[in-house]
Each structure stands twice: as structure tokens, then as C-alpha cells.
Amino acid sequence: MAEALVIRDLGVSLADGDRGFALRVPELSIAAGETVGLTGPSGTGKTLLLELLGLLRAPDPGGVYRLCPRDAPERDLTALWTRRGRIARLRGRLFGFVPQTGGLLPFLTLSENVALPQRICGRPDPGLVSDLIDRLGLGPVAGLRPERLSIGQRQRAAIARALAHRPRFVIADEPTAALDPENAAEAMTLLFEAAGRTGSAVIVSSHDLDLLGRFALTRYRLALDPDHAPGRPVSRLIAAEDGREAA
Ligand SMILES: Nc1ncnc2c1ncn2[C@@H]1O[C@H](COP(=O)(O)OP(=O)(O)OP(=O)(O)O)[C@@H](O)[C@H]1O
């Protein structure tokens, strides 16, 4: 599989008075269409890492964040953060996001929510919207606003919305945290099946190691360095041969 995204020696440092937190990513590469699972104890920076990957957060200076487009020269994006408009356009085109609790716009119907990324990218594709809605079992409720949907339906709608513009990467931050085990397994199945159809790579974080083990071919975990300075933890990304080793 061709590489789609390569990160090397990248980091983010946060400071809040005398508290601090640093995330370090020595090496991470994601191939086109790959399925990647991310785990780690609470507070080790899973959300932070997904924000970094999804161009929602600028990295510290230095390091490599290289996109390898299918039909254009590779480019390192670390220097592009001075031009936020270009970062925002790339983010909208290349990434789809599934947040923990749907994140649907309350004043749009389910199908309007799903179609929104296509409208933002200027690439309407009503056929794909209907196809995703049907495959995710949402046909009967497509005309309803989010307040009338169950939590599980909202989460499936968020999956459809994340894939509607055929992004190269889908980033899902604990997408099943609000679901019971049965609905969680179903939502994960649908997420990975739908991403397979649009050819999108999936990067999903979860505390549920069984789910990650079933769906993600490659697994990473975040772990705190044992010898960090007091009040200033440093978390590091580690490749996990077996996702079960993570806490
Ligand atoms: N402005 C800030 N200054 C210092 N530390 C911060 C700041 N914002 C967040 N943090 C710390 O960043 C760390 C990473 O948070 P993050 O939400 O990414 O963890 P997580 O692994 O996703 O946690 P969870 O599993 O509970 O969702 C946390 O320990 C948090 O306290």
C-alpha cells in the first residue's frame, strides 16, 4: 500500500500556568485505506494526537508532517501553518471526522447534515449521500432533525457525514463511547465497511481493546514517560504489536 501520511519527530506542547503537557510522535505512517487503532489511558493525549493528524491543531516547530497525495508531489505541511486558510481547505477536503457524540447541526435534517461536507467542498453527490444513508440503515429517519434521533442513529449519521466527501482519512475520536456494546460493535462495523467503500483510511481511538483488535489492522498506544518533570507529563506514541498490551 502506498503511504498517504508520514509523521516523524512531531510534537505538541501545552502550557497552562505551572501545568504542562507534551505529546511526542517519533514515527507514524498511514497508508492509503489503512485501518489504524489508537489507545492509551485517559489523559495521555489521544484527542490531541487526532487533532494533530486532522490538521485541527498546529504542531510545535520542527518535525515532519508529510502528505503524499495520489496525483501531486509530496509536501511537508509543518511550514504551511502560517497560512491557516490553506490548512482549513486541506482539512475540509482530506479529512472526515466522527466525534464522540455525533456533532450534527441541530437545524439541519439528517440527510442535510450528511450532505454538508460535499457542499463545503463544492462537490455535490446526492447518490453517495443516499447510498451511505441506506447502508447505515438511516433511510426511514433521513428527513428528521438530530433531536428526534436516538444516540445510535446520530452516531451512524456522523459516520455517513464523515465519509460523504470521500475523504482520504476518517478520524474517529472514541466514536462508540456513548453506545452500548451491541450498538458499539454495529457502529464500528458500519464505519469500517463504509470507509472501505470510499477507500478512506480510518484512524480510530478507543478504550475498547477488543473492538480495536477486531477492526484496526495497525495499532498504536500512547504512554506517559516514567521520568517526566513534576506537573509536566510527556506522552509518547508507541507501535503496539498487540493492542491488548495497552492499559
Ligand atoms: N491547555 C492545557 N495545558 C496543559 N495541559 C493540557 C491543556 N489542555 C489539555 N491538557 C492536557 O492534555 C492531556 C491530553 O488530553 P486528551 O484529551 O488529548 O487526552 P485523552 O487521551 O484523549 O483523554 P480521554 O481518554 O480521557 O479522552 C491531558 O492530560 C490534559 O490534562
The ligand as a Gaussian input file, in Angstrom:
#p B3LYP/6-31G(d) Opt

LIG

0 1
 N       -4.009000      23.964000      27.947000
 C       -3.513000      22.868000      28.514000
 N       -2.397000      22.953000      29.289000
 C       -1.851000      21.867000      29.854000
 N       -2.325000      20.620000      29.682000
 C       -3.428000      20.470000      28.921000
 C       -4.089000      21.593000      28.307000
 N       -5.158000      21.105000      27.598000
 C       -5.158000      19.774000      27.781000
 N       -4.139000      19.391000      28.571000
 C       -3.776000      18.019000      28.962000
 O       -3.557000      17.285000      27.772000
 C       -3.661000      15.893000      28.090000
 C       -4.214000      15.156000      26.909000
 O       -5.642000      15.345000      26.801000
 P       -6.502000      14.480000      25.782000
 O       -7.906000      14.967000      25.899000
 O       -5.875000      14.518000      24.439000
 O       -6.356000      13.006000      26.415000
 P       -7.156000      11.684000      26.015000
 O       -6.133000      10.579000      25.994000
 O       -7.945000      11.920000      24.780000
 O       -8.109000      11.503000      27.276000
 P       -9.536000      10.715000      27.415000
 O       -9.262000       9.251000      27.153000
 O       -9.918000      10.960000      28.841000
 O      -10.496000      11.338000      26.422000
 C       -4.495000      15.807000      29.363000
 O       -3.676000      15.251000      30.384000
 C       -4.879000      17.248000      29.660000
 O       -4.844000      17.488000      31.059000

